[in-house]
Amino acid sequence: MNIAVLGIGFMGFPMARRLCEAGHDVHVWNRSRDKAERVASFGATVHDTPASAVAGADFVVSMLESGAVVEDVLFAQGTAKAMRRGTLVIDMASIKPREARDHAARLADFGVDHVDAPVSGGTAGAEQGKLVIMAGGKPADFERALPVLNVFGRATHVGPHGSGQLAKLANQMIVGITIGAVAEALLMCQKGGADMGKVKEAITGGFADSRILQVHGQRMVERDFEARARMTVQLKDMRNALATAREIGFEAPITALFEQLYADGVEHGLSDLDHAGLFVELASRNGME
């Protein structure tokens, strides 16, 4: 298949590489061309503009920074206009549900189909083809997208346009809140004199166990906050969740609390840390290293 990938960053690079390794004809574009050039050695064709990258595509996979960037690339830069009728856009960025619905409606005016398919699993999941993919759109378009999505991981259709983004917001709410719970609990144990690593070991396998405890909790024990998903990205997702909650008349007080905690961490210079770096913000509040 002829597949264009727009956005060759932390996630886009391993995803584009996997498409090349699966034998597809892959065309890539990134705002910074040097990042896109990294995929050339795997057989991808690098383009100077997104419109050029999508011109012959059957599928367009976008993994861009935000809803505003997706809108700019698709519409302001003439990318949607350059697509053939019947092309399927698979937008895998994490954006607001209303933005996904708007993009789908505007693409339809060009005869282009759309599925919103944000992911969970981070760079490790992208590299291993084990991403969890939450897809919104027409069932027939989801079925069309599956041969592409299956290269990246496990995909589930959760409803009409925007529903994939709703599911991703739910995922990010749970992730962000649970990171905070794990950090606060482990720090309290350390403050009280317990061995934080041993506490994590002790509660693993019980009702408090989770992937967050296992993965992010271990990062906290090791003080390893190299960014896999940045604090700023987690803050963006929490803010998108709150904006969506307001739009539909839903009260989300727990998410609001953690949005403020992540915002404080970013304000205090932690923006380039992994989102497990909320641990650092909470440690600082308690006078701990």
Secondary structure, DSSP 8 states (H G I E B T S, - for coil): -EEEEE--STTHHHHHHHHHHTT-EEEEE-SSHHHHHTTGGGT-EE-SSHHHHHTT-SEEEE--S-HHHHHIIIIITSHHHHS-TT-EEEE-S---HHHHHHHHHHHHTTT-EEEE--EESHHHHHHHT-EEEEEES-HHHHHHHHHHHHHHEEEEEEESTTHHHHHHHHHHHHHHHHHHHHHHHHHHHHHTT--HHHHHHHHTTSTT--HIIIIIHHHHHHT----SSBHHHHHHHHHHHHHHHHHHT---HHHHHHHHHHHHHIIIIITTSBGGGHHHHHHHHTT--
